[in-house]
Amino acid sequence: MVQERAERTRRAMVYAAAEEIDRGGYYGASLASISRSVGMSMGALTFHFPTKDRLVEAVQALSVSMVRGTVEAVEAADAVAGADAVDAVAGADAVAGAASVRAPSLGRAREMVLAISRLLAGEPVVRAAVRLGWERPSQEDWTAAWLPRVGELLVQAHADGDLRQDADPETVTALAAGLVQGLHCRMCAGADAHEALGQLTRILDVLLCSLSAPGPGGPDAPRCSPGN
């Protein structure tokens, strides 16, 4: 019971620190402002986190955990959807069905980018980690927890023929990262999260559609369905 209460207290302090950093950055967040925000004395705060840097480390660790959890959730949802569809395929068609039901890599990359974007828009912990990366370049880049997986999916999409042959997966990955970073900039400027996410989704779909390989009807029939 005591340990659980201590963990809840620490988590509340980390969230309070994240909110202060999200609003004012590393240099705008002080231990005094964080203690006021969480409603605890300075002594209680420094008992758990003796320095601001220790709090920053906790914010970044929680952010990485959230991002990795989101990546795993997207992967798990895709695997479950595929398994459910395979269960519906009978007899000799089961093997062929298993190959066809898993979402194309291009669509999975899209879902990964959108899931990370929703997390960024909704979680001050993640936004604080992004801001810390800008203000303190020595800190680990938050994209390391998700962008490599997007890159892998885009490489696979290119190999599968879902991306145009002249669409370099590394460049497309960088464009996706830029979109997500742009979302953070809009959030910092006070944009409405729902509106900003809607705009990002539309831009991402235009980007992926323009880079999709032509459909079966030839070069004038683009296979433009990254969301399916």
Secondary structure, 3 states (H helix, E strand, C coil): CHHHHHHHHHHHHHHHHHHHHHHHHHHHCCHHHHHHHHCCCHHHHHHHCCCHHHHHHHHHHHHHHHHHHHHHHHHHHHHHHHHHHHHCCCHHHHHHHHHHHCCCHHHHHHHHHHHHHHHHHHCHHHHHHHHHHHHCCCCCCHHHHCHHHHHHHHHHHHHHCCECCCCCHHHHHHHHHHHHHHHHHHHHCCCCHHHHHHHHHHHHHHHHHHHECECCCCCCCECCCCCC
